[in-house]
Structure formats: structure tokens, C-alpha cells
Amino acid sequence: MTTATAAARPGTVLADLLPASTDARARLRDAALVAGGAALTGLAAQLSVHVPGSPVPVTGQTFAALLVGTALGARRGMLSLLLYAVAGVAGVPWFAGGASGAAGVSFGYVLGMVLASAAVGALARRGADRSVLRTAGVMVLGEAIIYAVGVPYLAVAAHLSATQAIAEGLTPFLLGDAVKAALAMGALPAVWKLLERRGQ
């Protein structure tokens, strides 16, 4: 089966288009994708910018986590972000700014990414990453899940009120999230269209 033919099948995510002729090779492919997704998220987390008045930096890790979930699908995406979280807690310095461990006040966002990757991956499996508007909805939902876990965690860990946690852990990041959603809106549907054209 060609890549273009596979792309036309319902229930397909981008990672499914990578060939694997046997079950053993499919397992190796999936393991490599899971590890690669975790590494990509860790690398993106190093793109970190301090936000004045907030203990949470702007990073590329949320964008990477949502792309990983969308491209790999729910199971592989969740495993990838779970690997990222567990390895970071164990001491791999690939959280934002080269941090590790679960003591940081922003660790809740990492936990949120695990859940968000599964959610966006499940939606991608239903074709939600193949049009601009649906991709926008997927990214917004993924970000909402991350904040739904990260902001309350920040409030508890940093001893902030709900209002303070929203002001420090949500509001400063909305513009950046809009930019990330716009990038995904352009990139993911464009890849699918390119694959469809190859099949014509």
C-alpha cells in the first residue's frame, strides 16, 4: 500500500504512514516514535522565555506536545509525553530551562500535556487535523486541557489564589498560544493535502 493510499484511509494519523512490513518492525517504529516525540518535546522546552511577574516561562514544549499527540495518535502520543514526564522526574534535564524533577510549580502543565496529547491524538484519528478550522479546534482544546491541569497545580504549588494563578499562569500565554495554533492550522492540513495530491 502506498503512502498516499494509506493517507486516504479513515482513522489514519500521520505516523501510520511510516511503513512497517511486519509486526516486529511496527513495534520498533512505534517505540522510536514514542522516544522521538519525548525528545522533541524536551528540545522544544529549551526554547524558554521568562515572563515578568510569572513563575511559568513561555516555551515551545506545549506546541511540541500537541504536535506529537496529533501526529502519533492517542496511544503513542500519550506514551511519548508520559515518557517525557517520567524521565524528567527521574532527572533528565529536559523540562523548561533544563530543569528536572516534580518540585517545580509548572509541573502541572507537563501533566496536562500527557492528557492533552491523548485527546488531540484521538481527534486526529477522526480526521480533525485535516482542515484548518478543525485543526484550530484541536489545538484550542489541547491547550485548554493543559491549562485545566496546570493552572490549579500552579495555584496549589505556589500558594496563589485562583485569580492570581490565572493572571500568572494563563493570561500572559494566550497570545503565544494563538500563534502556535495558527502554525498548526497551516502545517498539519498542508501535509495531508500534499499527501493527497501525491495519490492523484
C-alpha positions in Angstrom: 0.0 0.0 0.0 1.4 3.4 -0.9 1.6 6.3 1.5 -0.9 8.3 -0.5 -3.4 5.4 -0.4 -2.9 5.0 3.3 -3.5 8.7 3.8 -6.9 8.4 2.3 -8.0 5.7 4.7 -10.2 6.8 7.6 -8.7 6.5 11.1 -5.2 7.3 9.9 -2.8 9.6 11.6 0.5 10.9 10.1 2.6 8.3 12.0 0.7 5.5 10.4 2.1 6.4 7.1 5.6 5.3 8.0 6.0 1.8 6.6 6.4 -1.3 8.7 6.2 -4.6 6.9 6.0 -6.8 10.0 4.6 -6.7 13.5 8.1 -6.6 14.9 9.0 -3.6 12.7 5.8 -1.9 13.6 6.7 -2.2 17.3 10.2 -0.8 16.7 8.7 2.0 14.6 6.3 2.9 17.4 9.0 2.7 20.1 11.2 5.1 18.0 8.2 7.4 17.5 7.4 7.5 21.2 11.1 8.2 22.1 11.4 10.7 19.4 8.3 12.6 20.4 9.6 12.8 24.0 12.9 14.1 22.8 11.3 16.6 20.5 9.2 17.9 23.4 12.3 18.1 25.6 14.2 20.0 22.9 11.3 22.4 22.4 11.2 23.0 26.2 14.6 24.6 26.0 13.1 27.4 23.9 12.2 29.2 27.1 11.5 32.9 27.7 10.9 34.3 31.1 7.6 36.1 31.6 7.8 39.1 34.0 5.6 38.5 37.0 5.1 34.8 36.3 6.9 31.7 37.6 5.9 29.9 34.4 8.0 30.6 31.2 6.9 30.7 27.6 8.3 27.6 26.0 7.9 25.5 22.8 7.0 22.4 24.7 3.3 22.8 24.7 3.3 23.2 20.9 5.6 20.2 20.5 3.4 18.1 22.8 0.3 18.9 20.8 2.0 18.2 17.5 3.3 14.9 18.9 -0.1 13.8 20.0 -1.7 14.8 16.7 0.9 13.2 14.6 1.3 10.0 16.6 -2.3 9.4 17.7 -3.7 9.0 21.2 -1.8 5.9 22.4 1.6 6.7 21.0 1.2 10.4 21.8 0.3 9.8 25.4 3.1 7.3 25.8 5.5 9.8 24.4 4.5 12.6 26.7 4.4 10.1 29.6 7.9 9.1 28.8 8.9 12.8 28.8 7.3 13.4 32.2 8.7 10.3 33.9 12.2 10.8 32.5 12.1 14.4 33.6 11.0 13.5 37.1 13.8 10.9 37.2 16.4 13.5 36.4 16.7 14.1 32.7 17.1 17.9 32.4 14.7 18.5 29.6 11.9 20.4 31.3 11.7 24.2 30.6 15.1 25.8 31.1 16.9 22.5 31.6 15.0 21.7 34.8 14.0 18.3 36.1 12.1 16.8 38.9 8.5 17.2 40.0 9.0 20.0 42.5 8.6 22.9 40.1 5.4 25.0 40.2 4.9 24.4 36.5 5.0 20.6 36.6 1.2 20.6 36.4 1.5 21.8 32.8 3.6 18.7 32.0 0.9 16.5 33.4 -1.7 18.4 31.4 0.4 17.7 28.3 0.1 14.0 28.8 -3.7 14.2 28.9 -3.8 16.7 26.0 -1.7 14.6 23.8 -4.1 11.7 24.1 -7.1 13.9 23.5 -5.7 15.6 20.3 -4.4 12.2 19.1 -7.9 10.7 19.4 -9.4 13.6 17.4 -6.7 13.4 14.8 -7.6 9.7 14.4 -11.1 11.0 13.4 -9.6 13.4 10.8 -9.7 16.5 12.9 -6.2 17.6 11.7 -7.1 17.6 8.0 -8.7 21.0 7.7 -7.7 24.5 9.0 -10.8 25.1 11.2 -10.8 21.6 12.7 -7.1 21.8 13.4 -7.7 25.1 15.2 -10.3 23.5 17.4 -8.0 20.6 18.2 -5.2 22.9 19.3 -7.5 25.1 21.4 -8.9 22.0 23.1 -5.4 20.7 23.8 -4.3 24.0 25.2 -7.4 24.1 27.4 -6.7 20.7 28.8 -3.1 21.7 29.6 -4.3 24.9 31.4 -7.1 23.0 33.2 -4.4 20.9 34.9 -1.5 23.4 35.0 -3.2 26.4 36.5 -4.8 24.7 39.5 -1.5 22.9 40.1 0.3 26.3 40.0 -2.2 27.7 42.5 -1.5 25.0 45.0 2.2 24.7 44.4 2.9 28.4 44.5 0.2 29.2 47.2 -1.7 31.5 44.8 -5.4 32.4 44.7 -7.4 31.3 41.7 -7.3 34.8 40.4 -3.5 35.1 40.8 -3.0 31.7 39.2 -5.0 32.7 36.2 -3.2 36.1 35.9 0.2 34.5 36.2 -0.3 31.1 34.6 -2.8 31.7 31.8 -3.4 35.2 30.7 0.3 36.0 29.7 0.3 33.0 27.4 -2.9 33.5 25.3 -1.2 35.5 22.5 1.6 32.9 22.2 -1.0 30.1 22.1 -2.8 31.8 19.3 0.4 31.9 17.3 1.1 28.2 18.0 -2.5 27.3 16.9 -2.0 29.3 13.7 1.2 27.5 12.9 -0.5 24.1 13.4 -3.5 25.3 11.4 -1.2 25.9 8.5 1.2 23.0 8.8 -0.9 19.9 9.5 -3.6 20.3 6.9 -0.9 21.2 4.4 0.9 17.9 4.9 -2.3 16.0 4.4 -3.1 17.9 1.2 0.4 17.2 -0.1 -0.1 13.5 0.5 -3.5 13.5 -1.2 -2.0 15.2 -4.3 0.7 12.6 -4.5 -2.0 10.0 -4.7 -3.8 11.6 -7.6 
